[in-house]
């Protein structure tokens, strides 16, 4: 029976290796995270919501320098958080684990000020994050079904420190030491270290009002990284002061999203705001009572907001925005902006607007673009990785569920279905067709190439639709510089998809009539259509590349468009090999039956 409350788990992860490369993290934590994700995923059906996995990530610098300006600690902290989130996505893609919607695992990283060598300058203990210590976590009252740890020296030290902190409080019975599930022993790594902060850094600007903006549709791991680092960038108060602090989360209004594809599964502003608010509260609030909440619905720009008020003088503002700039050009006290590497031009555009108003420019902080193109092996794993970090891809997946109620057919399942259909046709009685392909090893090879060619063509159509969706948010008013590039990308995607659909139709013909292989020019037509599709996709790469060299508005996703389009060029090149191999497989039986006169009347 489903519960209204999702099951909750915690994994204690000691400091990441230095530098935090994917290879070093895999060696240190890969087996642990794989086993934990599988365990948590097995409980996802226990609730209507995704099972929650909280990763308590130890970050030594946060413990050693609790009073340093966050700007001096930002890069190292961001690198650690991004590396762990990336590792989670890579493992989830390779193991086929859902970490992107309510049917899977909701992964959240908690920033823990802890060092395995014990050289800690303990921060002032508080019940508010995003940075907390193990004592605060142990006494927060959260109940986990299981707690997991890494069987390495730092991992064991972190688990023992948590158990000791838990035992020193009143709620010692909530988590027993026997509940800590170890995983396979891993090679010990030295904790990460960043350069010492010079004394002069303590005089650097402190940011008490930080902003970020986005659509935040179907909140995914990329969003969580962005939101976590936004909260982290807000400096702690120094001394006894009542200075107000704020994190402004600009969430795109519904009116700006009406032209998005798969709009039928796009979340409303209210739902997106609630998802953002719930995540932020989960990494901020470690007190027994929730924050106070106020709402605003004032006339004018950025007047609609849901605000969370925490006892440490921090207000989180979930504000509806109706333009790419939001409160950054209406609220002068905002001093810092968080962006991703893909939207760097957006930060420049905001500061240009602020300079026009005579305001101080914002300090801009970046989060990494989570990309594992070179590290992943296999097309399915690469597509699975991207699908966990794209709202568009998540909507496409949900739309497929809506199109066929009760189903969710991914590329692997589609391949199996096609293979079953082709096998039935190719294994039919000889009397059913004028040409009966062989059922020996040669026939099996032809069958495999036909399956691969059809799945490649069909998946290319879906990917082209996803690329096309990225231009939905562009400003395409008549006088906009983006109107023509958006139209070029749209038409190129449509034309390429049309060519791939024609290839799919030809391959479908083999399902009902394998004698099509004997028709003159059938393989030439597929090759011409493949080359046409490649030409259109190459045009997308070129347009996106040229646009990326100019200073344009924020959130164009040009890097993502180019990456996906380049991957499609490789996929279409592979289709050439698949079709050529298929042609070779059918040439021999066709020639043999022609010589026997069995194909009279077949070739026109």
C-alpha positions as CSV (number, residue, x, y, z in Angstrom):
1,X,0.0,0.0,0.0
2,X,1.4,3.4,-1.0
3,X,2.2,5.9,1.7
4,X,1.7,9.7,1.4
5,X,5.2,10.2,2.8
6,X,8.1,9.1,0.7
7,X,10.7,6.7,2.3
8,X,13.9,8.5,3.3
9,X,17.5,7.3,3.3
10,X,20.9,8.9,4.1
11,X,24.3,8.1,2.7
12,X,27.4,9.5,4.5
13,X,30.0,10.4,1.9
14,X,33.5,11.5,3.1
15,X,35.4,14.3,1.3
16,X,35.8,13.7,-2.4
17,X,39.3,13.0,-3.9
18,X,41.3,15.9,-5.1
19,X,41.0,16.9,-7.9
20,X,37.4,15.6,-8.0
21,X,37.5,13.9,-11.4
22,X,34.8,11.4,-12.5
23,X,37.5,8.7,-12.7
24,X,38.7,9.3,-9.1
25,X,35.2,9.5,-7.7
26,X,34.2,6.3,-9.5
27,X,37.1,4.5,-7.9
28,X,36.3,6.0,-4.5
29,X,32.5,5.8,-4.4
30,X,31.2,4.2,-7.6
31,X,30.3,0.8,-6.1
32,X,28.9,2.4,-3.0
33,X,26.6,4.8,-4.9
34,X,25.5,2.1,-7.3
35,X,24.5,-0.3,-4.6
36,X,22.7,2.5,-2.6
37,X,20.8,3.8,-5.6
38,X,19.6,0.3,-6.4
39,X,18.5,-0.2,-2.8
40,X,16.7,3.1,-2.6
41,X,15.1,2.6,-6.0
42,X,13.6,-0.7,-4.8
43,X,11.5,1.3,-2.3
44,X,10.3,3.9,-4.9
45,X,6.9,2.1,-5.2
46,X,6.3,2.5,-1.5
47,X,4.9,6.0,-2.0
48,X,3.3,8.2,-4.6
49,X,6.5,10.3,-4.5
50,X,10.1,9.5,-5.3
51,X,12.1,7.8,-2.5
52,X,14.5,10.4,-1.0
53,X,18.2,9.8,-0.8
54,X,20.1,12.4,1.2
55,X,23.8,12.4,0.6
56,X,25.6,14.0,3.6
57,X,28.8,15.2,1.8
58,X,31.7,16.0,4.1
59,X,33.5,19.2,3.0
60,X,36.6,20.0,5.1
61,X,37.0,23.6,4.1
62,X,33.5,24.5,5.4
63,X,34.6,23.2,8.8
64,X,38.1,24.7,8.9
65,X,37.0,28.2,7.8
66,X,33.4,28.7,8.9
67,X,33.7,32.5,8.9
68,X,35.4,33.0,5.6
69,X,33.5,34.8,2.9
70,X,31.5,32.3,0.8
71,X,33.0,33.8,-2.3
72,X,36.4,32.3,-1.2
73,X,34.9,28.9,-0.6
74,X,32.5,28.8,-3.6
75,X,34.7,27.2,-6.3
76,X,35.9,24.2,-4.1
77,X,32.4,23.6,-2.7
78,X,30.8,23.8,-6.1
79,X,33.3,21.4,-7.6
80,X,32.6,18.8,-4.9
81,X,28.9,19.0,-5.2
82,X,28.9,19.0,-9.0
83,X,31.2,16.0,-9.1
84,X,29.0,13.9,-6.8
85,X,25.8,14.9,-8.6
86,X,27.5,14.0,-11.9
87,X,28.6,10.6,-10.6
88,X,25.1,9.9,-9.5
89,X,23.8,10.7,-13.0
90,X,26.5,8.6,-14.7
91,X,25.8,5.6,-12.5
92,X,22.0,6.0,-12.8
93,X,22.3,6.1,-16.6
94,X,24.5,3.0,-16.7
95,X,22.4,1.0,-14.3
96,X,19.0,2.2,-15.7
97,X,17.9,3.9,-12.5
98,X,15.3,6.6,-12.6
99,X,16.5,9.7,-10.8
100,X,14.4,12.2,-12.7
101,X,10.8,11.9,-11.7
102,X,8.3,10.6,-9.0
103,X,8.7,7.0,-10.1
104,X,12.4,6.9,-9.0
105,X,14.9,8.3,-6.5
106,X,15.1,11.9,-5.4
107,X,18.8,12.6,-4.7
108,X,19.7,15.6,-2.5
109,X,23.2,16.6,-1.4
110,X,23.6,18.1,2.1
111,X,26.7,20.2,2.8
112,X,28.4,18.9,5.9
113,X,31.2,20.9,7.6
114,X,33.3,17.9,8.6
115,X,37.0,16.9,8.2
116,X,38.3,13.3,8.8
117,X,41.5,14.6,10.4
118,X,39.5,16.4,13.1
119,X,41.2,19.8,12.4
120,X,37.9,21.6,12.7
121,X,37.1,25.1,13.7
122,X,33.6,24.2,14.7
123,X,31.0,26.7,13.3
124,X,28.4,28.2,15.4
125,X,25.8,25.5,15.7
126,X,22.5,26.4,14.1
127,X,19.4,24.6,12.8
128,X,19.6,26.3,9.4
129,X,21.6,25.2,6.4
130,X,22.7,25.0,3.8
131,X,26.0,24.3,5.7
132,X,25.5,22.2,8.9
133,X,27.6,19.9,11.0
134,X,27.0,16.3,11.9
135,X,25.7,17.3,15.4
136,X,22.9,19.3,13.7
137,X,22.1,16.5,11.3
138,X,22.0,13.9,14.1
139,X,19.6,16.0,16.2
140,X,17.3,17.3,13.4
141,X,14.7,14.6,14.0
142,X,14.6,13.3,10.4
143,X,13.9,9.6,10.3
144,X,15.7,7.4,7.7
145,X,14.8,3.8,6.9
146,X,18.5,3.1,6.4
147,X,21.8,5.0,6.8
148,X,24.6,4.0,4.5
149,X,28.4,4.5,4.8
150,X,31.5,3.9,2.8
151,X,33.9,1.2,4.1
152,X,37.0,3.3,3.9
153,X,39.0,4.9,6.7
154,X,37.4,8.4,6.2
155,X,34.0,6.8,5.6
156,X,34.2,4.9,8.9
157,X,35.3,8.0,10.7
158,X,32.4,10.0,9.4
159,X,29.9,7.3,10.4
160,X,31.3,7.0,13.9
161,X,31.2,10.8,14.3
162,X,27.5,10.8,13.4
163,X,26.7,7.9,15.7
164,X,28.5,9.6,18.5
165,X,26.6,12.9,17.8
166,X,23.3,10.9,17.7
167,X,24.1,9.2,21.0
168,X,24.8,12.5,22.8
169,X,21.2,13.6,22.3
170,X,17.7,12.6,23.4
171,X,16.7,10.7,20.3
172,X,19.5,8.1,20.3
173,X,17.0,5.3,19.5
174,X,16.2,6.7,16.1
175,X,19.4,5.5,14.4
176,X,21.4,2.6,15.9
177,X,24.9,2.0,14.8
178,X,23.8,-1.4,13.4
179,X,21.6,0.4,10.9
180,X,24.7,1.7,9.2
181,X,25.0,-0.5,6.1
182,X,28.5,-0.7,4.8
183,X,29.3,-1.5,1.2
184,X,32.2,-3.0,-0.6
185,X,35.6,-1.9,0.7
186,X,37.1,0.9,-1.3
187,X,40.6,2.2,-1.7
188,X,41.2,5.1,0.7
189,X,41.6,8.5,-0.8
190,X,43.0,11.6,0.7
191,X,40.4,14.3,1.4
192,X,40.1,17.1,-1.0
193,X,42.0,20.2,-0.2
194,X,41.8,23.8,-1.6
195,X,44.3,26.5,-1.2
196,X,44.3,28.4,2.0
197,X,42.3,31.6,2.1
198,X,44.6,34.6,2.5
199,X,43.9,37.0,5.4
200,X,43.0,39.7,2.9
201,X,40.1,37.5,1.6
202,X,38.2,38.2,4.8
203,X,37.8,41.8,3.6
204,X,36.3,40.7,0.3
205,X,32.8,41.6,-0.5
206,X,30.2,39.6,1.3
207,X,26.9,38.9,-0.5
208,X,23.8,38.9,1.6
209,X,21.3,39.1,-1.3
210,X,21.8,36.5,-4.1
211,X,19.6,35.7,-7.1
212,X,19.1,32.9,-9.7
213,X,16.6,32.4,-12.4
214,X,15.1,29.6,-14.4
215,X,12.0,27.7,-15.5
216,X,12.6,24.8,-13.0
217,X,10.1,22.5,-14.8
218,X,10.2,18.9,-13.5
219,X,13.0,19.7,-11.0
220,X,16.1,17.6,-11.8
221,X,19.7,17.3,-10.5
222,X,21.0,20.2,-12.6
223,X,18.4,22.4,-10.9
224,X,19.4,21.1,-7.5
225,X,23.0,22.0,-8.1
226,X,22.0,25.5,-9.1
227,X,19.7,26.0,-6.2
228,X,22.1,24.6,-3.6
229,X,24.9,26.9,-4.7
230,X,22.6,29.9,-4.7
231,X,21.9,29.3,-1.0
232,X,25.5,28.7,-0.4
233,X,26.6,32.0,-1.9
234,X,24.5,33.9,0.6
235,X,27.0,34.9,3.3
236,X,26.5,34.2,7.0
237,X,26.0,37.2,9.3
238,X,29.1,38.3,11.2
239,X,28.6,39.1,14.9
240,X,25.3,40.2,16.6
241,X,23.5,41.8,13.7
242,X,19.9,41.8,12.5
243,X,20.9,42.3,8.8
244,X,18.3,40.8,6.5
245,X,19.6,38.2,4.0
246,X,17.8,36.8,0.9
247,X,18.0,34.3,-1.9
248,X,15.7,35.3,-4.7
249,X,14.7,32.4,-7.0
250,X,13.2,33.7,-10.2
251,X,10.7,31.2,-11.6
252,X,9.5,31.8,-15.2
253,X,5.8,32.6,-15.3
254,X,3.3,30.4,-17.2
255,X,2.6,33.0,-19.9
256,X,6.2,32.8,-21.2
257,X,5.9,29.0,-21.6
258,X,2.7,28.7,-23.7
259,X,4.7,27.8,-26.8
260,X,6.8,25.0,-25.3
261,X,6.4,21.6,-26.8
262,X,4.8,18.9,-24.7
263,X,3.0,21.7,-22.9
264,X,0.4,19.2,-21.7
265,X,2.9,17.8,-19.2
266,X,4.6,21.1,-18.3
267,X,4.1,22.0,-14.7
268,X,2.3,25.1,-13.7
269,X,4.1,28.0,-11.9
270,X,2.4,27.0,-8.7
271,X,3.6,23.4,-9.0
272,X,7.1,24.4,-10.0
273,X,7.3,26.9,-7.1
274,X,6.2,24.2,-4.7
275,X,8.9,21.8,-5.9
276,X,11.6,24.5,-5.6
277,X,10.3,25.5,-2.2
278,X,10.3,21.9,-0.9
279,X,13.8,21.2,-2.1
280,X,15.2,24.4,-0.7
281,X,13.5,23.7,2.7
282,X,15.0,20.2,2.7
283,X,18.6,21.6,2.6
284,X,17.9,24.6,4.8
285,X,15.6,23.6,7.6
286,X,16.9,21.2,10.2
287,X,14.6,22.5,13.0
288,X,11.4,20.7,14.2
289,X,9.1,23.5,12.9
290,X,8.7,24.7,9.4
291,X,9.6,28.3,8.3
292,X,6.9,31.0,8.3
293,X,5.5,31.7,4.8
294,X,4.2,34.9,3.4
295,X,2.7,35.5,-0.1
296,X,2.8,38.6,-2.3
297,X,0.6,39.3,-5.3
298,X,1.3,42.9,-6.1
299,X,0.8,44.6,-9.4
300,X,3.8,45.3,-11.6
301,X,6.9,43.2,-12.4
302,X,8.1,40.6,-10.0
303,X,5.2,41.3,-7.7
304,X,4.0,37.7,-7.3
305,X,6.1,35.7,-4.8
306,X,6.0,33.0,-2.1
307,X,8.5,33.9,0.6
308,X,10.0,31.6,3.3
309,X,11.3,33.2,6.5
310,X,14.0,31.4,8.5
311,X,15.1,32.3,12.1
312,X,18.7,33.1,10.9
313,X,17.4,36.2,9.1
314,X,17.3,34.5,5.8
315,X,14.3,35.0,3.4
316,X,13.9,32.7,0.4
317,X,11.8,34.4,-2.3
318,X,10.2,32.2,-4.9
319,X,9.3,35.0,-7.4
320,X,7.4,34.8,-10.6
321,X,9.3,36.5,-13.5
322,X,7.9,37.6,-16.8
323,X,11.2,38.5,-18.6
324,X,14.8,37.1,-18.7
325,X,16.0,39.6,-16.0
326,X,13.5,39.3,-13.2
327,X,14.3,41.1,-9.9
328,X,18.0,41.6,-10.8
329,X,17.1,44.8,-12.5
330,X,14.3,45.9,-10.1
331,X,16.0,45.1,-6.8
332,X,19.2,47.1,-6.3
333,X,20.3,45.4,-3.1
334,X,20.9,42.0,-5.0
335,X,24.7,41.8,-5.2
336,X,25.3,38.3,-6.7
337,X,23.9,36.1,-9.5
338,X,24.3,32.3,-9.9
339,X,24.4,31.0,-13.5
340,X,25.4,27.9,-15.4
341,X,28.2,27.8,-17.8
342,X,25.6,27.7,-20.7
343,X,24.0,31.0,-19.6
344,X,27.2,33.1,-19.1
345,X,25.9,35.6,-21.7
346,X,22.8,36.1,-19.5
347,X,25.0,37.3,-16.6
348,X,26.6,39.9,-19.0
349,X,23.1,41.0,-20.2
350,X,22.0,41.6,-16.6
351,X,25.0,43.6,-15.7
352,X,24.6,45.7,-18.8
353,X,21.1,46.6,-17.7
354,X,22.3,47.4,-14.2
355,X,25.0,49.7,-15.6
356,X,22.4,51.5,-17.6
357,X,20.6,52.2,-14.3
358,X,23.8,53.3,-12.6
359,X,23.7,50.3,-10.2
360,X,26.6,48.3,-9.0
361,X,27.3,45.2,-11.2
362,X,26.5,41.8,-9.8
363,X,29.2,39.4,-8.8
364,X,28.6,36.4,-11.0
365,X,29.2,32.8,-9.8
366,X,28.9,29.7,-12.1
367,X,28.0,26.1,-11.6
368,X,29.4,23.4,-13.8
369,X,27.5,22.1,-16.8
370,X,27.1,18.4,-15.9
371,X,28.4,16.6,-19.0
372,X,29.8,13.1,-19.2
373,X,29.9,12.6,-23.0
374,X,33.5,11.4,-23.1
375,X,33.3,9.2,-20.0
376,X,30.2,7.2,-20.8
377,X,30.2,4.1,-23.0
378,X,27.3,3.1,-25.2
379,X,24.7,5.3,-26.9
380,X,21.9,4.2,-24.5
381,X,24.0,5.3,-21.4
382,X,24.8,8.7,-23.0
383,X,21.2,9.3,-23.9
384,X,20.1,8.2,-20.5
385,X,22.6,10.6,-18.8
386,X,21.3,13.6,-20.8
387,X,17.7,12.6,-20.1
388,X,18.2,13.0,-16.4
389,X,19.4,16.6,-16.7
390,X,16.9,18.1,-19.2
391,X,13.4,19.2,-18.4
392,X,12.6,19.0,-22.1
393,X,13.7,15.3,-22.2
394,X,11.7,14.6,-19.0
395,X,8.6,16.2,-20.6
396,X,9.1,14.1,-23.7
397,X,9.3,10.9,-21.6
398,X,6.1,11.9,-19.7
399,X,4.4,12.8,-23.0
400,X,5.1,9.3,-24.3
401,X,3.5,7.9,-21.2
402,X,0.4,10.0,-21.8
403,X,0.2,9.0,-25.5
404,X,0.0,5.3,-24.5
405,X,-1.6,5.0,-21.1
406,X,0.3,2.7,-18.7
407,X,3.4,2.4,-20.9
408,X,6.8,4.0,-20.9
409,X,8.8,2.6,-23.9
410,X,12.4,3.6,-23.9
411,X,15.0,2.9,-26.7
412,X,15.9,-0.5,-25.2
413,X,12.3,-1.7,-25.0
414,X,11.5,-0.3,-28.5
415,X,14.5,-2.3,-29.8
416,X,13.1,-5.5,-28.2
417,X,9.6,-4.9,-29.7
418,X,11.0,-4.2,-33.2
419,X,13.2,-7.4,-32.9
420,X,10.1,-9.5,-32.0
421,X,8.2,-8.1,-35.0
422,X,11.0,-8.6,-37.5
423,X,11.7,-12.1,-36.2
424,X,8.1,-13.1,-36.7
425,X,8.2,-11.8,-40.3
426,X,11.6,-13.2,-41.2
427,X,10.6,-16.6,-39.7
428,X,7.3,-16.8,-41.6
429,X,6.6,-19.8,-43.9
430,X,8.3,-19.7,-47.3
431,X,4.9,-19.4,-49.1
432,X,4.2,-16.2,-47.3
433,X,6.7,-14.1,-49.4
434,X,8.2,-14.2,-52.8
435,X,11.6,-13.9,-51.1
436,X,12.4,-15.9,-48.0
437,X,15.5,-14.6,-46.2
438,X,17.8,-17.3,-44.9
439,X,17.4,-18.4,-41.3
440,X,21.1,-19.1,-40.7
441,X,23.7,-16.9,-39.2
442,X,23.6,-14.6,-42.3
443,X,19.9,-14.0,-41.7
444,X,20.4,-13.2,-38.1
445,X,23.0,-10.6,-39.0
446,X,20.6,-9.0,-41.4
447,X,18.0,-9.0,-38.7
448,X,20.2,-7.3,-36.2
449,X,21.2,-4.6,-38.7
450,X,17.6,-3.9,-39.6
451,X,16.7,-3.5,-36.0
452,X,19.6,-1.2,-35.3
453,X,18.9,0.9,-38.3
454,X,15.2,1.4,-37.4
455,X,15.9,2.2,-33.8
456,X,18.6,4.6,-34.8
457,X,16.3,6.4,-37.2
458,X,13.4,6.5,-34.8
459,X,15.5,7.8,-31.9
460,X,17.0,10.5,-34.1
461,X,13.5,11.8,-34.8
462,X,12.8,12.1,-31.0
463,X,16.2,13.8,-30.5
464,X,15.5,16.3,-33.2
465,X,12.2,17.2,-31.6
466,X,14.1,17.8,-28.3
467,X,16.7,20.1,-30.0
468,X,13.8,22.0,-31.6
469,X,12.2,22.5,-28.2
470,X,15.3,24.4,-26.9
471,X,14.3,27.4,-29.1
472,X,10.8,27.7,-27.5
473,X,12.0,30.1,-24.9
474,X,13.9,32.4,-27.3
475,X,12.6,35.9,-27.9
476,X,11.3,35.7,-31.5
477,X,9.5,39.0,-31.7
478,X,9.7,40.6,-35.2
479,X,12.6,42.8,-34.4
480,X,14.5,40.2,-32.4
481,X,18.0,39.1,-33.5
482,X,16.9,35.5,-32.6
483,X,14.0,35.2,-34.9
484,X,15.9,34.1,-38.0
485,X,18.3,31.6,-36.1
486,X,15.3,30.1,-34.3
487,X,13.5,29.6,-37.6
488,X,16.6,28.1,-39.2
489,X,17.0,25.6,-36.4
490,X,13.3,24.7,-36.4
491,X,13.2,24.1,-40.2
492,X,16.4,22.1,-40.2
493,X,15.1,19.9,-37.4
494,X,11.8,19.4,-39.2
495,X,13.4,18.6,-42.6
496,X,15.9,16.1,-40.9
497,X,13.1,14.5,-39.0
498,X,11.1,14.1,-42.3
499,X,14.0,12.3,-44.0
500,X,14.5,10.0,-41.0
501,X,10.7,9.2,-41.0
502,X,11.0,8.2,-44.6
503,X,13.9,5.8,-43.7
504,X,11.8,4.3,-40.9
505,X,8.9,3.8,-43.4
506,X,11.2,1.9,-45.7
507,X,12.5,-0.3,-43.0
508,X,9.0,-0.9,-41.8
509,X,8.3,-2.2,-45.3
510,X,10.7,-5.0,-44.6
511,X,8.6,-6.1,-41.7
512,X,5.7,-7.0,-44.0
513,X,7.5,-7.7,-47.2
514,X,11.2,-8.7,-47.1
515,X,11.1,-8.8,-50.9
516,X,11.5,-5.0,-50.9
517,X,15.2,-5.7,-50.7
518,X,15.0,-6.8,-54.3
519,X,13.7,-3.4,-55.5
520,X,16.1,-1.4,-57.5
521,X,17.2,1.8,-55.8
522,X,15.7,1.1,-52.3
523,X,19.0,1.3,-50.6
524,X,20.1,4.3,-52.7
525,X,17.0,6.1,-51.5
526,X,17.8,5.5,-47.9
527,X,21.4,6.7,-48.4
528,X,20.2,9.9,-50.1
529,X,17.8,10.6,-47.3
530,X,20.4,9.9,-44.6
531,X,22.8,12.4,-46.3
532,X,20.0,15.0,-46.5
533,X,19.3,14.6,-42.8
534,X,23.0,14.9,-42.0
535,X,23.1,18.2,-44.0
536,X,20.2,19.6,-42.0
537,X,21.8,18.6,-38.7
538,X,25.1,20.1,-39.7
539,X,23.2,23.4,-40.4
540,X,21.9,23.3,-36.8
541,X,25.5,22.9,-35.5
542,X,26.6,25.9,-37.6
543,X,23.7,28.2,-36.6
544,X,24.1,27.4,-32.9
545,X,27.9,27.9,-33.2
546,X,27.6,31.3,-34.9
547,X,25.0,32.4,-32.4
548,X,27.3,31.4,-29.5
549,X,30.0,33.8,-30.7
550,X,27.7,36.8,-30.1
551,X,26.5,38.3,-26.9
552,X,22.8,37.3,-26.7
553,X,20.1,36.9,-24.1
554,X,20.2,34.3,-21.3
555,X,19.1,30.7,-21.3
556,X,19.6,29.9,-25.0
557,X,21.1,26.5,-24.3
558,X,23.4,26.8,-27.3
559,X,26.0,24.5,-25.8
560,X,23.4,21.8,-25.3
561,X,22.0,22.3,-28.8
562,X,25.4,22.0,-30.4
563,X,26.3,18.9,-28.3
564,X,23.1,17.1,-29.2
565,X,23.4,18.0,-32.8
566,X,27.0,16.8,-33.1
567,X,26.0,13.5,-31.4
568,X,23.3,13.1,-34.0
569,X,25.8,13.5,-36.8
570,X,27.7,10.6,-35.3
571,X,24.5,8.6,-35.0
572,X,23.6,9.3,-38.6
573,X,27.1,8.3,-39.7
574,X,26.6,5.0,-37.9
575,X,23.2,4.6,-39.7
576,X,25.2,4.6,-43.0
577,X,27.1,1.5,-41.8
578,X,24.0,-0.3,-40.6
579,X,22.2,0.2,-43.9
580,X,25.2,-0.8,-45.9
581,X,25.6,-4.0,-43.9
582,X,21.9,-4.7,-44.3
583,X,22.2,-4.3,-48.1
584,X,25.1,-6.8,-48.2
585,X,23.0,-9.3,-46.2
586,X,20.1,-9.3,-48.7
587,X,22.2,-9.0,-51.9
588,X,23.2,-12.7,-51.8
589,X,19.8,-14.3,-51.5
590,X,18.3,-11.8,-53.9
591,X,20.9,-12.6,-56.6
592,X,20.4,-16.4,-56.0
593,X,16.7,-16.3,-56.4
594,X,16.9,-14.0,-59.4
595,X,19.1,-16.7,-61.1
596,X,16.4,-19.3,-60.3
597,X,13.6,-17.1,-61.8
598,X,11.8,-16.8,-58.5
599,X,11.6,-13.0,-58.6
600,X,9.8,-12.6,-62.0
601,X,7.4,-9.8,-61.7
602,X,9.0,-8.5,-58.4
603,X,11.4,-6.0,-60.0
604,X,9.7,-3.3,-61.9
